[in-house]
C-alpha cells in the first residue's frame, strides 16, 4: 500500500522493525498460549515469527497485501500460512483464538471510508475467539498523511475515534485496556487489548418492541449530514449510506400515515439504549419510538409532517417566539426530572440517577415546531445517549435557542455562563483520568487536542510543500 499520501515509503519496514519487536514482546506478555493467531498486516513477519519462536502460539495465519513483503524464512515455516490480499475485501473462513490488527485500520479508512473500516473491525472480532490486539494511526500524529486527514473528516479527537470503534463492537466486548504506547511519528501510539465475550453472548441486543415490516426499496432513504450544526436529512447514495452511522427511512403505514425508521448501522448496541431512554419519555413533547422492524438495530417513530425548526421562526411575531421559549424552558426543566433505566454497558455507563438532561443532546437540530390550530407546539426527537455528563452542553443549547428567539435574555445569559463554567470543570476533571477512562466516556484530553490541532495544521503545510515539489 504505497502512496505519497500515506506514511509508507521504501524504508518504512526497516525503520520500524525494532518498534514491531517491542510490540510483539508486549503481546507475548499478554497471552499465555493460543492455538491459532491471525496477524493482520503482518508485514515482514516480525511479530508472527517472535510469537512462534516464544511458543506463545501453535499456528499463525498472516494477512498481507503482497506475499513478497513477508520474510522468506517465515514463509517456509510450516506453522505459518499467508492470506494474500486486502483485509477489507477478504472473507475469513476460520476463527482464531487471538487476532492482531496493528497499524492497518487507518489505511482501510483512508482508502475505503468509515463504513468499510467499521465493517472490517466487526468482521475481525466476529472471527476472534478471545483477544484482539489493536493499534491505529492517530489524529495527534499530524496532517502530512492522507489517512490522518481522512480520520479528521469524521472525528475531532483520538478519544472520540477510539470510542466510536469500540462502540461498533460493544456487543462483542467484555473489557478493554491499554497495554502499551509505542513511539512513532512524534507521538506514542496507543496499543489496546480488547477482551471479547464468549461467542454465545455476542448477539446484537434486541429491542423489546412490536415488530413491523421493514422499509421497502421504494421508500425514501435518507442519511444525516455530519456535525452538530445545522444537521440535515438528505437522500443517500451508496457511499454516503455506507459512511453514515445511521440510515433513515420515511415509509407509509397501513393507516395512511407515515413512519420514520432509524437504523443504527455502525453501532448496533446504541439502538437498545435509545429505546430505553425514549420509552421513559412519557411526555407530550417527546416523540417516542413505538416499534422496531425486521432490520437489526432499528427503531420506528411517528413521522411529523410540516415540522419546522427554531431558525425558521426568527422573524415570527413576538407572541409566537415567546410561546416557543416558554415551552423550551419547560422541556429542559422536565428533562432534568426524567431518569431512565439503562441496562449496564461497557461504554458511557450511566449512573442510576442520571437524567435525560445528562444523557441526551437536546440541541436545536432535535427541536421541531408544529402548528396545531392556531398554536405552535414544541416536539423533541432523537434520544440517543451522547454522554453521561451532558448538562453543561444542554445549558449552552438552551441559551443559544433563547437568544435566537430573542426571549428571556437574562435567563439565556445565566444558562450560557453556567454551561461554560460546567464545561471547564468537566474538562479539567478528565485531564487526570487514564486514556481508558477518557475513551470509555468519550472525553478528550486537552493536551492531546492541542497537539492534534498544532501538528495537523503544520503537517498540512508540510504536505502541501511536499506536493508542490513533487515528493512521492
Secondary structure as UniProt FT lines:
FT   TURN            4..5
FT   TURN            10..11
FT   HELIX           12..15
FT   HELIX           17..29
FT   STRAND          34..40
FT   TURN            43..44
FT   HELIX           46..53
FT   TURN            54..55
FT   STRAND          57..64
FT   HELIX           67..69
FT   HELIX           72..75
FT   TURN            78..79
FT   STRAND          80..84
FT   TURN            87..89
FT   STRAND          96..102
FT   HELIX           105..112
FT   HELIX           114..126
FT   STRAND          128..135
FT   HELIX           139..141
FT   HELIX           146..154
FT   HELIX           158..168
FT   HELIX           170..172
FT   STRAND          173..184
FT   TURN            185..186
FT   STRAND          187..196
FT   HELIX           199..201
FT   STRAND          211..212
FT   TURN            217..218
FT   STRAND          220..224
FT   STRAND          233..235
FT   HELIX           238..243
FT   STRAND          246..252
FT   TURN            254..255
FT   STRAND          258..264
FT   HELIX           269..279
FT   TURN            284..285
FT   STRAND          289..293
FT   TURN            296..297
FT   STRAND          298..302
FT   TURN            305..306
FT   HELIX           310..313
FT   TURN            314..315
FT   HELIX           318..335
FT   TURN            336..337
FT   TURN            352..353
FT   HELIX           356..359
FT   HELIX           364..366
FT   STRAND          367..372
FT   TURN            373..374
FT   STRAND          375..380
FT   HELIX           391..405
FT   HELIX           409..431
FT   HELIX           435..440
FT   TURN            441..442
FT   HELIX           446..468
FT   TURN            469..470
//
